[in-house]
């Protein structure tokens, strides 16, 4: 959503606008947090100012961006499992070529640095 003032126009997320409308001031260095992890729930009872670290912790707690829920995810749970199973017989390079991802991506999946929530 765009907001306008005497200096021009800028984009602000709805949840931030809601918090700003109920706050006397915006705390320095704080971000708007969704307490239930639902980005569509912009009611004042679900929003709170917090640190970026608290916001990241919320995201992890709610599992909001894990795996296929991440809007930039290129892989599915099934593919991740196939990559892990095939690692016993194929190289990272062969798997990266087969699944169209980087060798680092395959390495991160196999070492559970990413997709760690998948057994």
N, C-alpha and C positions, 0 to 999 in steps of 0.2 A: 504494500500500500504506500502511496506517496503522500507526504505531508508538505505543506508550504508555509513559509514564514517570510519576513521581509528580506531575508538574505537568499532566498531561493527555495528549491525543492529537494527533498531527499526521501529515500525509501526507508521505511521502518516496518519490521515485522509486527503483525497484529498483537501478539502476546506482549511485546515491549510497549506498544501504545496503550494497552489496557493497564499495565503496571504504572506507566507514566501518568495516566489519568487519575490513579488512586494514590499517587505518592506526592509528597511535597517537594521532594528533590530526587534526583537520580544518584544513587551512591556511586562514587568514583570507583572505577574498575570492576563494577558489578555487571552481571548479565541477567537476563530474565530466564528463570527455570520453570519447567513444567513438572510439577510434583508427582503426577501420576504417569509421566512418560508419554502421554497422548498429546501430540502436537496440535490436534484439532480441538482440544479442550482449553479454550482461552478464557475461561471464567476466572474471576479474581481469586476465588478460593483455591484454584489449582496453580496459581502463579506466585513466584517469590523472587526477590533479588538474591543473587548469590555470586560466589566467585566462579571463574571459569573452571576451576578444579572441582567445585561442587557440582557444576553442570555436567562435567564429564563423568563424575561418579554416578550421577542420576542416570545418565545414558547407559552406563555399564550395568547398573542395578536393574534397570527396566529391560535390558537387552534390546534396546531400541534400534541399534545399528548393527547387530550381529548377523553375519551370513547374508541370506537372501533378503533380510529386512533392510539392509543397507542399500540405498538407492543407486549406488555406483557399483554394486556387486555384479561381476561378470560370470560368476560360477554358481552352481546350485549345490545343494547338499549331496545329491547323487554323484555329481562330477568329483567333488572333493573326496568322497569315499572311494571312487574309482581310482583317483590319483594315488591315494594312500595305499590301496591294495596293489596297484601296478608298480609301486616304488621298489618292491622286492625283486622285480625282474627287469626294470627299465631305468635308464639314466634320467637325471633332471632335464637334460637337453631333449631327450626323446619325448618325455612327458610334456614339456613346454611346447614342442612342435605339435604334438597330437591334440592338445587342448587349447592351443592358441593363447597361451599366457607366457610370461617371462620365466626364466629358470629360477629367479629369486622367488617368484610367486609359488612355484612348485616346492622349492626348498622350505618356504615359510609354512606352507600347508603340511608338508611331511614332518616338520619339526614342531608343529602345533603353535607356531608363533601367530598364525592366523587361523581362523576357523577352529579355534581351540574348544569351542562348545560342541563340536561334532566328534563322536566317539568312533 
